[in-house]
Amino acid sequence: MVTFSNVKNNKEINYLIESSQKQLDALGYTEHSMRHINIVSNRAAEVLQKLDYNEHRVELARIAGYMHDIGNTINRVDHAHSGAILAYEILKDMGMNLEDRTEVMMAIGNHDEATGTAVSDISAALILADKSDVHRNRVRNRDIVTFDKHDKVNYAVTKTDFIMDREKRKVTLDITIDNTICPVLDYFDIFMERTKMSKYAAKYLNIWFELIINGTKLL
């Protein structure tokens, strides 16, 4: 059985992750490397753990979270689909069984808001985890004058809390935005589709998605 530990210590996977970030740096994108994938991996697992899914499903969510952005090593465009195929082949070579590697492929292939949606418990958990990682630490460009709109919004976010409430069957994304950098409306201008995707992913899991910005409940 291929475990998360096997995946995390796989040199090929980690090299693809590092190479992905090199390409994204050249294109001026936000951080999608070790910091991001570990947050996504942990949060995806947390979602299913708190909803009492079995440990095997939790482990697959953790693996999908760790591998979800490797397609960026090919091209940012359509990275979810290319990454899903890459992940499938790598996991096959590692000895993961057909059913499990298909689940991971399906989740990765549906994590991008441009073409994907929640189609399984693992994909829903991955979406919620991935779209929750908004923070100034993701901004690679340190020259504020040259920030694009994505840099500006991410840099304005000084704190992000991802809270799973088992009893209330609710997931909360609690964000603090520095209004001197950008107004709250700019967040929605950039992340409206991601917010809608998160809401649907929560619905798939039969839970509620709550968005709080600067102490005000918006969803």
N, C-alpha and C positions, 0 to 999 in steps of 0.2 A: 504493500500500500504506500502510495506517495503522500507524504505529510507536508505540512506547511514548513517545517524545519528543513526538509529536503529542498523545497522550492527556494526558500530564503537563502540557502547556502549554495545554490546552483550558480556556478561561475558564468555560464552562458546567459542566464536570465539577468543577472546583475550587470553584466557587460552591456546588454541591450538597454537596460534602464539608464545606465550612465551615458550611452551613446545617444539615446533619445533626448536627454537633457542638453547635450552638446548641440544637437540640431535645433532644439527649441530656443536655446540661447542665441543662436545665429539668426533666428527669425524674430527674436524679441518677445517671446512668450514668457508667461509666468512659470514658476517652478513646478515641475512634474516628476521630480526624482525621489530620492530616498525619504525625505521628510514627508512629502505628499503621500507616497504609496504606503508608508507605514501607518499614517493616520487613517487612510481609507481602509486598509486591511483590518486594523483594530476596530474601527467603527462598524464596518460591515459585519464582523463577527459579533460585536456587541449587540447589534440589532437583533440577530437571530437568537443569541443567547438569552436576551431579556424576554423574548417571545417564546421561550422554552422549546426551540427546535433542537433536534438531537445533535450531538457533538460532531457527527459526520457532516451534516449540512453547514454547521458553523465553520468547520475546517475548510470546506470548499469555498465558502464566502470569504474566508481569510486569504485563501490562495488567489481567488479572483481579484480581490482588492490589491494584492501585491503585484499582480501581473497586468492589471487593466490598461496601463498606458504604454506597454512595450511597442505598440504599433507606431508610436511617434518616431521610432528609429527608422521607419520606412518613409513616412510622410505624415505631417500633421493632418492633412486632408484624409478623411476616411480612416483615421487611425484606429477606431473601434473595430472595424471589420478586419483590417489587416492584422491588428493585434490579436483578435480572436483566433484567426487561423494560425498565427505564429504560436500562440499559447497552446493550442490543440496539438500541434506537431511536437513541440518541446515536451509537453506532458506525456504524449504518446511514447516518445523516445525514453522518457524517464520511467516508463512502465505503468502509468496510471491507466486504470481500466476505461473502457469505452464510455460507459455511462457517466462517470465522474468528469472525464475531460470534456465531454459534450456539454455538461452543465456549466463548467467554467467558460467554455467557448461562447455559449449562449449568453451568459451574463456579460462578458466583456464586449461582445458584439452589439449589445443593446444599451451600453452605458452613456453614449453620447446623445445629447438632446436633439441634435440635428436629424438623427435617423432612428433612434432607439426608444424603447419604452420598457416598463416592467413586464416580464413574461414568465418569471419564476420567483420563488422566494429569495434565491441567491441574487438574481438580477435586481430585484427591488431593494435589497439590503445594500448592494453595491452602489446603486444610484443615490440612495439617501446619504451614504457615506461620502461619496465623491463630491456631490453638490454642496455638502456642508463645509468643505474646506475652503473657506474664504478668509484670508488674513494677510496682513502686510508682509509677513515672512515669506510669502510666495512671490513677492516682487523682486526680480533679479536686478532690474535697472535702478540704480541709486541716484540718478539725476532727475529730481522731481520736475524740473523744467521740461524735460522731454517725455514725461509720462503720457501714454495713450490712455483711453478711457478705462480699459481693464486694469492697468497699473494703478490708476488714480483711485478706483473703487476699492481694489484689494488693499492698497496702502492705507486707505482711510479706516479700514477695519482693524481696530486695536485689540479686540477680544472676541472669541467665538466659543460658545459652549454648545455641545451636542449632548442632549439629555434624553435618554430612553426611560420612560415611565411604564413599568410592567403593569402596575395596577390600573392605571388610567388608559392603558393601551395608546400611548401618545409618544411621539418623538418631537422634541423641541429644538429648534435652531435659534439660539439667543445670541444676537450680534450687537456689538457696540461699535458705532461709526463716529469718527471724528468729523463733525459737521464743518469744521474750518477747512477741511480738505475737499470734501464733496458732500452734497446734500443726500438725504436718504432716497430721494426720487431717482438719483443716478444709479443706485443699487438696482432698482427695478428695471431701469432702462437697459442694464447689462444682463441681469440675471432673471428676468421674468420667465423665460422658457425653462430655465433650470428649476425655478420655484414651482412651476406647474408640473414639471416632471417629478419632482420630489413629492408633491401632493398626490399624484397618481400612484407613485410607488408605495406610499404609505397606505393608500386605499387598497392596493393589491394585497397588502399584508393585514388588512382589516384593522388598521390603526389610524390615528389622526395625526396630521402634520401641522405643527404650530410654528409660526415665525414671529419672533420678537426682535424688534430693532430699537435700541436705546430705551428699553423699558416699556415700549408700546407694543401690544399684541396686534399684529397686522393680518394674521391668518389663524 
